[in-house]
């Protein structure tokens, strides 16, 4: 009985597939559509710029997901503040941690804006023929220096935050960190998280 029902189900699926292909065959056998007029050069350029912008946006989304690695991407200070009761942070510690986080976020927003301007400058330089490679190289190096500076700055601010904790709080924070840590693949050359 079971085999009969199973084979009957297969026949129904096969019959449906044959029916669909029979109905779709006239569409595929129709004559090709008349030739289309050429696409204007401005639209081609606009499409290429759109693709570059989309790739840039995709890169930022990818980075925000945290592809550099769990340890470096975690918003450490925000996690400490979220667990202030568990860590038994004093009002003074909370105030100083919030100040560190807010200052870093301001710095990160400025760097992100500067990086967007640099990327726009690079795109404009690449549109020239011939490309002035020295100028493009200078802009790329400028952007990478900003990325390195904010990455180092983030590590410094996290260490300043840890220095505000006593030994017991550091132990509890380490336990929280171990629980929250999930392995993620690394991807170099991405901007650090603006969250701290």
C-alpha positions in Angstrom: 0.0 0.0 0.0 2.8 2.4 1.0 4.7 1.7 -2.2 1.6 2.3 -4.4 1.0 5.7 -2.7 4.7 6.6 -3.1 4.7 5.6 -6.8 1.4 7.4 -7.3 2.9 10.6 -5.9 5.8 10.3 -8.3 3.4 9.9 -11.2 1.6 13.1 -10.2 4.8 15.1 -9.9 6.0 13.7 -13.3 2.7 14.4 -14.9 2.7 18.0 -13.6 6.2 18.5 -14.9 5.3 17.2 -18.4 2.2 19.4 -18.4 4.2 22.5 -17.5 6.8 21.8 -20.2 4.1 21.3 -22.8 2.6 24.7 -22.0 5.9 26.4 -21.9 7.2 24.9 -25.1 5.5 27.4 -27.4 7.1 30.3 -25.5 10.6 29.0 -26.0 10.1 28.1 -29.6 8.8 31.5 -30.6 10.9 33.6 -32.9 13.5 35.8 -31.2 12.4 39.4 -30.4 13.4 42.1 -32.8 16.8 43.7 -32.2 17.0 46.3 -29.5 18.5 49.7 -30.0 22.0 50.3 -28.5 22.2 51.4 -24.9 23.3 55.0 -24.5 26.8 55.4 -23.1 25.4 57.5 -20.2 23.3 54.6 -19.0 26.2 52.2 -19.2 28.3 54.6 -17.1 25.5 55.1 -14.6 25.0 51.4 -14.4 28.7 50.8 -13.7 28.7 53.6 -11.0 25.6 51.9 -9.5 27.3 48.5 -9.4 30.4 50.1 -7.7 28.2 51.8 -5.1 26.3 48.5 -4.5 29.6 46.6 -4.0 30.7 49.3 -1.6 27.5 49.1 0.3 27.7 45.3 0.3 31.2 45.5 1.7 30.0 47.7 4.5 27.1 45.4 5.3 29.5 42.4 5.3 31.8 44.3 7.6 29.0 45.2 10.0 28.1 41.6 10.3 31.6 41.2 11.8 33.8 39.4 9.3 37.1 40.5 10.9 36.7 38.1 13.7 34.6 37.8 16.8 37.3 39.2 19.2 37.9 42.4 17.3 34.4 43.1 16.3 32.5 42.7 19.5 31.3 46.0 21.0 33.1 45.4 24.3 32.2 48.6 26.1 28.6 48.4 25.1 28.6 44.8 26.4 30.1 46.0 29.7 27.4 48.7 30.0 24.6 46.2 29.1 25.8 44.0 32.0 26.5 46.8 34.5 24.3 45.1 37.2 26.0 41.7 36.8 29.4 43.4 36.8 28.4 45.6 39.7 29.7 48.7 38.0 29.7 51.9 40.1 28.1 55.1 38.8 31.5 56.6 38.1 32.6 53.5 36.1 29.4 53.7 34.0 30.0 57.4 33.4 33.6 56.8 32.3 32.7 53.8 30.1 29.9 55.8 28.4 32.3 58.6 27.8 34.9 56.3 26.2 32.2 54.7 24.0 30.7 58.0 22.9 34.1 59.5 22.1 35.1 56.5 20.0 31.8 56.5 18.2 32.2 60.2 17.2 35.8 59.4 16.0 34.6 56.4 14.1 31.8 58.4 12.4 34.2 61.0 11.3 36.6 58.4 9.9 33.8 56.7 8.1 32.8 59.9 6.4 36.4 60.7 5.4 36.7 57.2 4.0 33.5 57.7 1.9 35.0 60.9 0.5 38.3 59.1 -0.3 36.4 56.4 -2.1 34.5 59.0 -4.2 37.8 60.7 -5.0 39.3 57.3 -6.1 36.3 56.6 -8.3 36.6 60.0 -9.9 40.3 59.5 -10.5 39.6 56.1 -12.1 37.2 57.7 -14.6 40.1 59.7 -16.2 42.0 58.4 -19.2 44.8 57.7 -18.6 44.5 57.0 -14.9 46.9 58.9 -12.8 48.2 55.9 -10.8 50.3 57.9 -8.4 47.2 60.0 -7.3 45.1 56.8 -7.0 47.8 55.2 -5.0 48.1 58.2 -2.7 44.3 58.1 -2.0 44.3 54.4 -1.4 47.2 54.7 1.1 45.4 57.6 2.8 42.3 55.5 3.2 44.2 52.5 4.6 46.0 54.8 7.1 42.6 56.0 8.4 41.4 52.4 8.7 44.6 51.4 10.6 44.3 54.5 12.9 40.7 53.8 13.9 41.5 50.1 14.4 44.4 50.9 16.7 42.3 53.6 18.4 39.5 51.0 19.1 42.0 48.6 20.7 43.3 51.5 22.9 39.8 52.5 24.0 38.9 48.9 24.9 42.1 48.6 27.0 41.2 51.9 28.7 37.8 50.5 29.5 39.2 47.3 30.9 41.6 49.3 33.1 38.5 50.9 34.8 37.4 47.4 36.1 38.6 45.8 39.3 39.8 42.2 39.4 36.4 40.6 40.1 34.7 42.7 37.4 37.4 41.7 34.9 36.9 38.0 35.8 33.1 38.4 35.2 33.6 40.4 32.0 35.9 37.6 30.7 33.2 35.0 31.4 30.7 37.1 29.5 33.1 37.5 26.7 33.7 33.7 26.4 29.9 33.1 26.3 29.3 35.7 23.6 32.2 34.7 21.4 31.3 32.9 18.2 33.9 32.1 15.6 33.6 34.0 12.4 35.8 34.1 9.3 38.3 36.9 9.1 38.4 39.5 6.3 41.2 42.0 6.3 40.9 45.5 5.0 37.5 46.2 6.4 36.6 49.1 8.7 36.2 48.4 12.4 32.8 48.5 14.0 31.6 52.0 15.0 30.0 50.5 18.1 31.9 50.3 21.3 
